[in-house]
Amino acid sequence: MTHSFDASASERELFVQMAREFPVRTLIFTFGLPIFALAQVVNGYVNEGSLALLGALALLTVAFSVHLTRYQLAVYRRRGVTGRFA
């Protein structure tokens, strides 16, 4: 896929560009994991699970989602920059 890559774009603008080019991957990594964490918390609460463990799971899952999204953004930026010189 060819895309118009702007190396001077802010992270937010770059995220929007990445989301337009790879909508499914961006949706899963950015919103799918936190939704999964929320579902696990609700499930654990309904089944009387440990709130400390549920909170830790939710926190770690959201942190992982943020880290994974930032990594994908860095890969997208790198491919855009190196693609211009290839």
C-alpha positions as CSV (number, residue, x, y, z in Angstrom):
1,M,0.0,0.0,0.0
2,T,1.2,3.5,-0.7
3,H,0.4,6.2,1.6
4,S,1.2,9.9,2.0
5,F,3.5,9.9,4.9
6,D,4.3,13.2,6.7
7,A,7.4,12.9,8.8
8,S,6.6,16.1,10.6
9,A,3.2,15.0,11.7
10,S,2.4,14.9,15.4
11,E,1.7,11.6,17.1
12,R,-2.0,12.2,17.0
13,E,-2.0,13.0,13.2
14,L,0.3,9.9,12.7
15,F,-2.1,7.8,14.7
16,V,-5.0,8.9,12.5
17,Q,-3.0,8.1,9.3
18,M,-2.1,4.7,10.7
19,A,-5.8,4.1,11.6
20,R,-6.9,4.9,8.1
21,E,-4.3,2.6,6.5
22,F,-4.6,-0.3,9.0
23,P,-8.1,0.1,10.7
24,V,-8.5,-3.5,11.9
25,R,-5.1,-3.7,13.5
26,T,-5.4,-0.3,15.1
27,L,-8.9,-1.1,16.4
28,I,-7.8,-4.4,18.0
29,F,-4.6,-3.1,19.6
30,T,-6.0,0.3,20.7
31,F,-9.6,-0.5,21.7
32,G,-9.9,-4.3,21.7
33,L,-7.6,-4.9,24.6
34,P,-9.2,-2.4,27.0
35,I,-12.7,-3.7,26.1
36,F,-11.4,-7.2,26.9
37,A,-10.1,-5.9,30.2
38,L,-13.5,-4.3,31.0
39,A,-15.3,-7.5,30.1
40,Q,-13.0,-9.5,32.4
41,V,-13.6,-7.0,35.3
42,V,-17.4,-7.2,34.8
43,N,-17.2,-11.0,34.6
44,G,-15.1,-11.2,37.7
45,Y,-17.3,-8.8,39.6
46,V,-20.4,-10.8,38.7
47,N,-18.8,-14.0,39.8
48,E,-17.4,-12.4,43.0
49,G,-13.8,-12.4,42.0
50,S,-11.0,-10.6,43.8
51,L,-11.2,-6.9,43.1
52,A,-7.5,-6.5,43.6
53,L,-6.7,-9.1,41.0
54,L,-9.4,-7.7,38.6
55,G,-7.9,-4.2,39.0
56,A,-4.4,-5.5,38.4
57,L,-5.5,-7.4,35.3
58,A,-7.3,-4.3,33.9
59,L,-4.4,-2.0,34.7
60,L,-1.8,-4.4,33.0
61,T,-4.0,-4.9,30.0
62,V,-4.6,-1.2,29.4
63,A,-0.8,-0.5,29.9
64,F,0.0,-3.3,27.4
65,S,-2.5,-1.8,25.0
66,V,-0.9,1.6,25.3
67,H,2.6,0.1,24.9
68,L,1.5,-2.0,21.9
69,T,-0.2,1.0,20.2
70,R,2.9,3.2,20.6
71,Y,5.1,0.4,19.3
72,Q,2.9,0.0,16.2
73,L,3.0,3.8,15.7
74,A,6.8,3.7,15.9
75,V,6.9,0.9,13.3
76,Y,4.5,2.8,11.1
77,R,6.6,6.0,11.3
78,R,9.8,4.0,10.6
79,R,8.3,2.3,7.6
80,G,7.1,5.6,6.3
81,V,10.5,7.2,6.7
82,T,12.6,4.3,5.3
83,G,10.1,3.7,2.5
84,R,10.8,7.1,1.1
85,F,14.5,6.2,0.7
86,A,14.2,2.7,-0.5
